[in-house]
Amino acid sequence: MPHKPEQVFASLKNRQFAPVYFLQGEEPYYIDLISDYIEKNALPEHEKGFNQIVMYGKDINVGTLLTQARRFPMMAEKQVIIVKEAQDIPDLNREDSQKLLETYLERPLPSTILVLNHKYKTLDGRKSLAKTVDKHAILVESKKLYDNKIPEWIAAYLKDKGFGIHPAATQMLADSIGNDLSRLSNEIDKLLINCKDKKEVTAELVQQYVGISKEYNVFELQKSFIQRDVLKANQIVLYFESNPKNNPLIVVVATLFTFFSKVLVAHHSKETTEAGLAKALGVNPFFVKDYMQAMRTFPLIKVISIIHHLRIADLQSKGVDAGQATEGQILKELVFKILH
């Protein structure tokens, strides 16, 4: 079974290094996190010159890799071999090369720490190599996080750094950045540089340091829908139209789809309390009043219609039946259909 990235990272911090790490999956964040930590911390600085090698998959073959892995360290207890972009090793999918790699994995050199970064894809689980990796190496499968898990990830990331975060700030980061964990962590780290005297990240701090407009963002667009504020909604749409790079249509539509999908669930839910509804929707209780107000503003039949229009806008944002319409025009039409 694959190891959880957090568990592997905790072991590394305790200087518990294994002979082989196979890091694979669609989400590069944890692959880079683990690999970079090993690169920076497995060996003392004065031993790295002779005993640490970083290679790239497209520049080597399996035979070259194993020759290096079987080499003994020079005047040190360990050597580190890191293969970046291991998915690009030309002969990795050849049966004879896989057999060679399996032989090494079954009896790795104890003095070598071998790290294979296999990004954006996974080994074929039906093949012998995948089973051998699972059995004899530290296998980490880094999966893309579902959108509804992003707020939880943000809170945990900040907690690990000794900070709290207001629910509104969490949602703002999640809505504006999405599930790109590398970018999300970078933005949070830049934010924290300016928050040394604070213990909680607020929406105001996010707006100030992450570059999210205080008045013109998806979060405020949702509020304008809930409050039936047509003027405000159109002001936000005009702002989005003039700043398309910072407010891509596909992201706006996806965020609104998530919101109205939860409104639909709320309409069908039998929960009557705020706590019960928060659990049913999988949201922070802080936001439940917004969903309750949205239910009053948009009857069930209207929510179903809105979701239909969002699906059409999503297709148009990807070039399907969009004609010559610009992103701004598609969004304007969508907002009109939501509010009227």
C-alpha positions as CSV (number, residue, x, y, z in Angstrom):
1,M,0.0,0.0,0.0
2,P,1.3,3.5,-0.8
3,H,2.6,5.5,2.2
4,K,0.9,8.8,3.0
5,P,3.1,11.8,2.1
6,E,2.7,13.3,5.6
7,Q,4.0,10.1,7.3
8,V,7.0,9.8,5.0
9,F,7.9,13.5,5.6
10,A,7.6,12.9,9.4
11,S,10.0,10.0,9.1
12,L,12.5,12.1,7.1
13,K,12.4,14.8,9.8
14,N,13.4,12.1,12.3
15,R,16.3,11.1,10.0
16,Q,14.8,7.8,9.1
17,F,15.9,7.3,5.5
18,A,15.0,4.3,3.4
19,P,17.1,2.8,0.6
20,V,14.5,3.5,-2.2
21,Y,11.7,6.1,-2.6
22,F,9.3,5.9,-5.5
23,L,7.3,9.1,-5.7
24,Q,4.5,9.1,-8.3
25,G,1.2,10.8,-9.1
26,E,-0.6,13.8,-10.7
27,E,0.1,16.2,-7.8
28,P,3.8,17.3,-7.9
29,Y,3.7,19.2,-4.6
30,Y,4.4,16.2,-2.3
31,I,6.8,14.7,-4.8
32,D,8.9,17.8,-4.8
33,L,8.5,18.3,-1.0
34,I,9.9,14.9,-0.2
35,S,12.6,14.8,-2.9
36,D,13.8,18.3,-2.0
37,Y,14.0,17.5,1.7
38,I,16.1,14.5,1.0
39,E,18.3,16.5,-1.3
40,K,18.9,19.2,1.3
41,N,19.1,17.1,4.5
42,A,20.1,13.5,3.9
43,L,23.8,14.3,3.7
44,P,25.9,16.9,5.5
45,E,27.0,19.7,3.2
46,H,30.7,18.5,3.0
47,E,29.7,15.1,1.7
48,K,27.4,16.2,-1.1
49,G,30.2,16.9,-3.6
50,F,31.2,13.3,-4.0
51,N,28.1,11.5,-2.7
52,Q,25.0,13.2,-4.1
53,I,24.0,13.0,-7.7
54,V,20.9,14.5,-9.3
55,M,20.0,13.1,-12.7
56,Y,17.1,13.7,-15.2
57,G,15.1,10.8,-16.7
58,K,15.5,11.9,-20.3
59,D,19.3,11.9,-20.0
60,I,19.8,8.3,-18.6
61,N,18.6,4.8,-19.0
62,V,17.9,2.1,-16.3
63,G,21.4,0.6,-16.7
64,T,23.0,4.0,-16.0
65,L,20.8,4.6,-13.0
66,L,21.6,1.2,-11.4
67,T,25.3,1.6,-12.0
68,Q,25.2,4.8,-9.9
69,A,22.9,3.2,-7.3
70,R,25.3,0.3,-6.8
71,R,28.3,2.6,-6.4
72,F,29.7,2.8,-2.8
73,P,29.9,6.2,-1.2
74,M,33.3,7.9,-0.9
75,M,34.5,8.6,2.6
76,A,30.9,8.6,3.9
77,E,28.2,6.3,5.2
78,K,25.6,7.1,2.5
79,Q,25.2,8.4,-1.0
80,V,22.0,10.0,-2.5
81,I,20.9,9.4,-6.0
82,I,17.9,11.6,-7.1
83,V,16.2,11.0,-10.5
84,K,14.0,13.9,-11.5
85,E,11.3,13.4,-14.2
86,A,11.9,9.6,-13.9
87,Q,8.8,9.0,-16.1
88,D,11.0,10.2,-19.0
89,I,13.6,7.4,-18.7
90,P,13.5,6.1,-22.3
91,D,13.6,2.4,-21.5
92,L,11.6,2.4,-18.2
93,N,8.6,0.7,-19.9
94,R,10.7,-2.1,-21.5
95,E,10.3,-5.5,-19.9
96,D,14.1,-6.2,-19.6
97,S,14.8,-2.8,-18.0
98,Q,11.9,-3.3,-15.6
99,K,13.4,-6.7,-14.6
100,L,16.7,-5.1,-13.9
101,L,15.1,-2.4,-11.7
102,E,13.1,-5.1,-9.9
103,T,16.2,-7.0,-9.1
104,Y,17.8,-3.9,-7.5
105,L,14.6,-3.1,-5.6
106,E,14.5,-6.6,-4.1
107,R,18.1,-6.1,-2.8
108,P,19.0,-2.4,-2.7
109,L,22.4,-1.3,-1.6
110,P,21.9,-0.2,2.1
111,S,24.4,2.7,1.7
112,T,22.4,4.3,-1.2
113,I,19.3,6.5,-0.9
114,L,17.6,6.3,-4.3
115,V,14.8,8.7,-5.0
116,L,12.7,8.3,-8.2
117,N,10.4,11.3,-9.0
118,H,7.8,9.9,-11.4
119,K,5.5,12.9,-11.9
120,Y,2.1,13.3,-13.4
121,K,1.5,9.6,-13.9
122,T,1.6,6.3,-12.1
123,L,3.0,2.8,-12.8
124,D,0.7,0.3,-14.3
125,G,-0.5,-1.5,-11.2
126,R,-1.1,-4.8,-13.1
127,K,2.6,-5.1,-13.9
128,S,5.3,-6.8,-11.9
129,L,7.4,-3.6,-11.4
130,A,4.5,-1.8,-9.7
131,K,4.0,-4.7,-7.3
132,T,7.8,-4.9,-6.6
133,V,7.9,-1.1,-5.9
134,D,5.0,-1.4,-3.5
135,K,6.6,-4.3,-1.6
136,H,10.2,-3.2,-1.5
137,A,10.3,0.6,-1.7
138,I,8.7,3.6,0.0
139,L,5.9,4.2,-2.5
140,V,4.1,7.6,-2.3
141,E,1.2,8.2,-4.6
142,S,0.5,12.0,-4.7
143,K,-3.1,12.5,-5.9
144,K,-4.8,15.8,-6.9
145,L,-6.8,17.1,-4.0
146,Y,-10.6,17.4,-4.5
147,D,-11.8,21.0,-4.4
148,N,-13.8,20.4,-1.3
149,K,-10.7,19.3,0.5
150,I,-8.7,22.5,-0.2
151,P,-10.0,24.6,2.7
152,E,-9.0,21.7,5.1
153,W,-5.6,21.5,3.5
154,I,-5.1,25.3,3.8
155,A,-6.0,25.3,7.5
156,A,-3.7,22.3,8.2
157,Y,-0.8,23.9,6.3
158,L,-1.1,27.1,8.4
159,K,-1.6,25.2,11.6
160,D,1.7,23.4,11.0
161,K,3.3,26.9,10.7
162,G,1.7,28.1,13.9
163,F,-1.1,30.2,12.4
164,G,-4.8,30.1,12.4
165,I,-7.0,31.3,9.5
166,H,-10.5,32.8,9.4
167,P,-13.0,30.8,7.3
168,A,-13.6,33.6,4.9
169,A,-9.9,33.9,4.2
170,T,-9.7,30.1,3.7
171,Q,-12.5,30.2,1.1
172,M,-11.0,33.2,-0.6
173,L,-7.6,31.4,-1.1
174,A,-9.4,28.2,-2.2
175,D,-11.6,30.0,-4.7
176,S,-8.9,32.2,-6.2
177,I,-6.0,29.6,-6.4
178,G,-7.7,26.3,-6.6
179,N,-6.1,22.9,-6.0
180,D,-2.6,23.7,-7.3
181,L,-0.9,22.9,-4.0
182,S,2.5,24.2,-5.1
183,R,1.1,27.6,-6.0
184,L,-1.1,27.6,-3.0
185,S,1.8,26.9,-0.6
186,N,3.9,29.6,-2.3
187,E,1.2,32.2,-1.9
188,I,0.6,31.3,1.7
189,D,4.3,31.5,2.4
190,K,4.6,35.0,0.8
191,L,1.5,36.0,2.9
192,L,3.1,34.8,6.1
193,I,6.2,36.9,5.6
194,N,4.0,39.9,6.2
195,C,2.1,38.3,9.1
196,K,4.9,37.8,11.6
197,D,3.0,39.8,14.3
198,K,-0.4,38.1,13.6
199,K,-1.7,34.8,14.8
200,E,-4.6,34.5,12.4
201,V,-4.8,35.1,8.7
202,T,-7.8,37.2,7.9
203,A,-9.6,37.9,4.6
204,E,-8.2,41.5,4.7
205,L,-4.6,40.1,4.8
206,V,-5.3,37.7,1.9
207,Q,-6.8,40.6,-0.1
208,Q,-3.8,42.8,0.7
209,Y,-0.9,40.4,0.1
210,V,-2.2,37.7,-2.3
211,G,-3.5,40.3,-4.8
212,I,-7.1,39.5,-4.6
213,S,-9.4,42.5,-5.0
214,K,-11.3,43.3,-1.9
215,E,-14.5,44.1,-3.8
216,Y,-14.2,42.2,-7.0
217,N,-13.7,38.5,-6.5
218,V,-15.8,35.3,-6.9
219,F,-16.6,35.3,-3.2
220,E,-18.2,38.8,-3.6
221,L,-19.9,37.7,-6.8
222,Q,-21.6,34.9,-4.9
223,K,-22.7,37.3,-2.2
224,S,-24.2,39.6,-4.9
225,F,-26.3,36.7,-6.2
226,I,-27.5,35.8,-2.7
227,Q,-28.5,39.4,-2.1
228,R,-29.9,39.9,-5.6
229,D,-27.6,42.9,-6.0
230,V,-27.7,43.2,-9.8
231,L,-25.6,46.4,-9.8
232,K,-22.8,44.8,-7.7
233,A,-22.8,41.6,-9.8
234,N,-22.4,43.6,-13.0
235,Q,-19.6,45.7,-11.6
236,I,-17.7,42.5,-10.7
237,V,-18.3,41.1,-14.1
238,L,-16.9,44.2,-15.7
239,Y,-13.9,44.0,-13.5
240,F,-13.4,40.3,-14.4
241,E,-13.7,41.2,-18.1
242,S,-11.0,43.8,-17.8
243,N,-8.7,41.5,-15.8
244,P,-9.2,38.1,-17.6
245,K,-5.8,36.7,-16.6
246,N,-6.5,37.1,-12.9
247,N,-10.1,36.0,-13.3
248,P,-10.3,33.2,-15.9
249,L,-13.8,32.3,-16.9
250,I,-13.2,28.5,-16.4
251,V,-12.2,29.1,-12.8
252,V,-15.2,31.5,-12.1
253,V,-17.6,29.0,-13.6
254,A,-16.1,26.1,-11.6
255,T,-16.4,28.0,-8.3
256,L,-20.0,29.0,-9.0
257,F,-20.9,25.4,-10.0
258,T,-19.5,24.2,-6.6
259,F,-21.5,26.8,-4.7
260,F,-24.8,26.2,-6.5
261,S,-24.3,22.4,-6.3
262,K,-24.2,22.8,-2.5
263,V,-27.3,25.0,-2.6
264,L,-29.0,22.2,-4.5
265,V,-27.9,19.7,-1.8
266,A,-29.2,22.1,0.9
267,H,-32.6,22.2,-0.8
268,H,-32.8,18.4,-0.6
269,S,-31.3,18.1,2.9
270,K,-33.6,17.2,5.8
271,E,-31.3,19.0,8.2
272,T,-32.9,22.0,9.9
273,T,-30.1,23.2,12.2
274,E,-27.0,25.2,11.1
275,A,-24.7,22.5,12.5
276,G,-26.5,19.7,10.7
277,L,-26.6,21.6,7.4
278,A,-22.9,22.4,7.7
279,K,-22.1,18.7,8.1
280,A,-24.4,17.8,5.2
281,L,-22.7,20.3,2.9
282,G,-19.2,19.7,4.1
283,V,-18.6,23.4,4.8
284,N,-17.5,25.4,7.7
285,P,-20.5,26.5,9.9
286,F,-19.4,30.1,9.2
287,F,-20.8,29.8,5.7
288,V,-24.1,28.1,6.5
289,K,-26.1,31.3,6.7
290,D,-25.0,32.1,3.1
291,Y,-26.4,28.8,1.9
292,M,-29.6,29.3,3.9
293,Q,-30.1,32.7,2.4
294,A,-29.3,31.3,-1.1
295,M,-32.1,28.8,-0.6
296,R,-34.5,31.6,0.1
297,T,-33.3,33.7,-2.9
298,F,-33.2,30.8,-5.3
299,P,-36.0,28.1,-5.2
300,L,-35.2,24.6,-6.1
301,I,-36.4,24.8,-9.7
302,K,-34.3,28.0,-10.2
303,V,-31.1,26.3,-8.8
304,I,-31.6,23.4,-11.2
305,S,-31.9,26.0,-14.1
306,I,-28.7,27.8,-12.9
307,I,-26.7,24.6,-12.8
308,H,-27.9,23.9,-16.4
309,H,-26.7,27.4,-17.4
310,L,-23.3,26.9,-15.6
311,R,-22.8,23.6,-17.6
312,I,-23.4,25.5,-20.8
313,A,-21.0,28.3,-19.8
314,D,-18.4,25.7,-18.8
315,L,-18.6,24.1,-22.3
316,Q,-18.4,27.6,-23.9
317,S,-15.3,28.5,-21.9
318,K,-13.7,25.4,-23.5
319,G,-14.7,26.5,-27.0
320,V,-17.8,24.3,-27.4
321,D,-20.7,26.2,-29.2
322,A,-19.2,29.5,-28.1
323,G,-19.1,31.1,-31.6
324,Q,-17.3,34.4,-31.5
325,A,-18.3,35.2,-27.9
326,T,-15.5,36.4,-25.6
327,E,-15.1,35.2,-22.0
328,G,-16.6,38.5,-20.8
329,Q,-19.6,38.1,-23.0
330,I,-20.2,34.5,-21.9
331,L,-19.9,35.6,-18.2
332,K,-22.3,38.5,-18.7
333,E,-24.9,36.2,-20.2
334,L,-24.5,33.7,-17.4
335,V,-24.9,36.3,-14.7
336,F,-28.0,37.7,-16.4
337,K,-29.6,34.2,-16.5
338,I,-28.7,33.6,-12.8
339,L,-30.3,36.9,-11.7
340,H,-33.3,37.0,-13.9
